[in-house]
Amino acid sequence: MRSIDVVGTASALPDAWSSRSLGDVGTARVKVLRMDGGPVPEEAHGAAEVLLVLDGRLELSVEGAEVAVGAGEMYRVPAGARHAVRPGSRGTLVIVEVPGA
C-alpha cells in the first residue's frame, strides 16, 4: 500500500463537508473532509467517534458545551453524545468512526 496525501485528498473534494473514505481499520472507517466555515446540524451516533484536525480549527457544540479543536488536536465524541459543528470551522478534518453505529 502506498501513502495517502490526506490534505490533498480533502482539497480535491468537490464539496465541503462531503467526506471521502481513506480506508478501514478493523471495524472503524477513516474519512477525510474539508471544512468551509459553515455549520453542520446536530447529530448523535451509537459509537464514539474521533475527530482529528490536521489544519485549521473545528468549532463544536457537544451536549450544549462549546468545544474548540485546533490543528494537530483531536477530540473524542462519546457514543450517543449530541454534537454539531458551529460556524467558523475551517480546514482539514479526519474522522474515525464505526459505520452504521
Residue pairs with C-beta under 8 A, 6 or more apart in sequence:
4 22
4 23
6 22
6 32
6 54
6 92
6 94
7 54
7 55
7 92
9 20
9 22
9 32
10 20
10 32
10 33
10 34
10 54
10 92
10 93
11 34
11 92
13 19
13 20
13 33
13 34
16 33
16 34
16 35
16 36
16 38
17 33
17 34
17 35
17 36
17 38
17 40
18 33
19 31
19 32
19 33
19 95
20 31
20 32
20 33
21 29
21 30
21 31
22 30
22 31
22 32
22 94
23 29
23 30
24 30
25 96
27 98
28 96
28 97
28 98
29 96
29 97
29 98
29 99
30 94
30 95
30 96
31 94
31 95
31 96
31 97
32 92
32 93
32 94
32 95
33 92
33 93
33 95
34 91
34 92
34 93
35 56
35 58
35 85
35 89
35 90
35 91
35 92
35 93
36 90
37 87
37 88
37 89
37 90
38 87
38 89
39 84
39 85
39 86
39 87
39 89
40 84
40 85
41 84
42 61
42 82
42 83
42 84
43 82
43 83
43 84
44 80
44 81
44 82
44 83
45 77
45 79
45 80
45 97
45 98
45 101
46 79
46 80
46 98
46 101
47 79
47 97
47 98
47 101
48 76
48 77
48 78
48 79
49 76
49 77
49 95
49 96
49 97
49 98
50 74
50 75
50 76
50 77
50 95
50 96
50 97
51 58
51 60
51 69
51 74
51 75
51 76
51 77
51 93
51 94
51 95
52 73
52 74
52 93
52 94
52 95
52 96
53 69
53 70
53 71
53 72
53 73
53 74
53 91
53 92
53 93
53 94
54 71
54 72
54 91
54 92
54 93
54 94
55 71
55 91
55 92
56 71
56 89
56 90
56 91
56 92
56 93
57 68
57 69
57 70
57 71
57 88
57 89
57 90
57 91
58 68
58 69
58 75
58 85
58 89
58 91
58 93
59 66
59 67
59 68
59 85
59 86
59 87
59 88
59 89
60 66
60 67
60 68
60 69
60 75
60 77
60 83
60 84
60 85
60 86
60 89
61 67
61 83
61 84
61 86
62 77
62 81
62 82
62 83
63 81
63 82
63 83
64 82
66 86
67 75
69 75
71 91
77 83
79 101
